[in-house]
Amino acid sequence: MSRKLLPNVRTIDCLSGFFNSLALVLESGIVVFNVISGQLTKKARLEVLLDDGYWPCFSTNKSTSTKAQWGYVGEGFIKEIDFSQVWFRLNEADEGSRDDIIGEWKGDAKVFLEKAIVSFCFFTG
């Protein structure tokens, strides 16, 4: 699992999961994200992309401070769990503006879900 974040991202935590670990044997399905908070170096919105998606399946509002308290729930569809990717991006641009990505994390969907089903996931850089 890749844990490459740009240096201006300190922490983002989120809880993601299917209802139980039996979901990991399914080839595809819906994943639900509960994005709670983040400690950022710049105000940004968190975007979640799945597979090779160009558009985010989920996005928060831009944080009003560097101590973001999002509290959002979103969902996305994973096509093939063995080949899919989960991608978190921090976008500093306003909604509808040209993207200004200041941080990202990308990892295998199956490995991510195996960890996220049992506990909170913390992403730090």
C-alpha positions in Angstrom: 0.0 0.0 0.0 1.4 3.4 -1.0 1.5 6.0 1.7 2.9 8.9 -0.3 1.6 12.2 0.9 2.9 15.6 0.1 4.7 17.3 3.0 2.0 19.9 3.5 -0.5 17.3 4.8 -0.2 16.3 8.4 -3.1 14.1 9.2 -6.4 13.0 7.8 -8.5 10.4 9.5 -11.5 8.5 8.2 -13.4 5.4 8.9 -14.5 3.3 6.0 -16.1 0.0 5.8 -18.6 -2.5 4.6 -20.9 -4.1 7.2 -18.6 -7.0 7.9 -15.5 -8.7 6.7 -17.5 -11.0 4.4 -17.6 -8.1 2.0 -14.0 -8.7 1.2 -14.8 -11.9 -0.7 -17.2 -10.0 -3.0 -15.8 -8.8 -6.3 -17.6 -5.5 -6.3 -19.7 -3.4 -4.0 -20.5 0.0 -2.4 -18.0 1.4 0.1 -19.2 4.0 2.6 -16.8 6.7 3.9 -17.2 8.5 7.2 -14.8 11.4 6.9 -14.3 12.8 10.3 -11.5 15.3 10.6 -8.0 16.3 9.5 -5.1 18.4 10.6 -3.9 20.3 7.5 -1.3 22.8 6.7 -3.6 24.6 4.3 -7.4 24.8 4.0 -8.6 22.2 1.5 -11.4 19.8 0.6 -10.9 16.1 0.7 -11.8 14.2 -2.5 -12.2 10.4 -2.7 -11.6 8.7 -6.0 -12.1 4.9 -6.7 -10.5 2.8 -9.4 -9.2 5.0 -12.2 -11.9 7.6 -11.8 -11.2 11.0 -13.1 -14.0 12.6 -11.1 -14.3 12.2 -7.3 -17.1 9.9 -6.1 -17.1 12.0 -2.9 -15.9 15.4 -1.8 -16.1 17.4 1.4 -16.6 21.2 1.5 -13.4 23.2 1.7 -12.3 23.3 5.4 -12.7 26.7 7.1 -9.4 26.2 9.1 -6.4 23.9 9.2 -8.1 21.9 11.9 -10.9 20.5 9.6 -14.0 19.0 11.2 -15.8 17.6 8.3 -18.2 14.9 9.7 -19.4 13.8 6.2 -20.6 10.4 5.0 -20.2 9.5 1.4 -20.1 6.4 -0.8 -18.6 5.0 -3.9 -18.7 1.9 -6.0 -15.7 -0.5 -6.3 -15.8 -2.4 -9.5 -13.1 -5.1 -8.9 -11.7 -5.3 -5.3 -8.6 -7.1 -6.3 -7.6 -4.4 -8.9 -9.2 -1.3 -7.6 -7.5 1.7 -6.0 -8.6 4.1 -3.3 -7.3 7.6 -3.8 -7.6 10.5 -1.3 -6.7 14.0 -2.6 -6.6 17.3 -0.8 -7.7 20.0 -3.2 -7.1 23.6 -2.2 -9.2 25.1 -5.1 -12.8 26.2 -4.6 -15.6 24.0 -6.0 -15.9 24.5 -9.7 -12.4 26.0 -10.1 -9.4 24.3 -11.7 -7.9 21.6 -9.4 -5.0 22.6 -7.1 -4.0 19.3 -5.5 -1.8 19.8 -2.5 -1.7 16.3 -1.1 -2.6 12.8 -2.0 -2.6 9.2 -0.8 -3.3 6.2 -3.1 -3.5 2.5 -2.1 -5.0 -0.9 -3.0 -8.7 -1.1 -2.2 -8.6 -4.6 -0.7 -5.7 -3.8 1.6 -7.3 -0.5 2.6 -10.7 -2.1 3.4 -9.1 -5.0 5.3 -7.6 -2.4 7.7 -10.6 0.0 7.7 -13.1 -2.6 8.6 -11.5 -3.3 11.9 -10.6 0.3 13.0 -10.2 3.9 12.1 -7.6 4.7 9.4 -5.2 7.5 10.0 -3.3 8.9 7.0 -0.2 11.0 7.9 2.6 12.6 6.0 
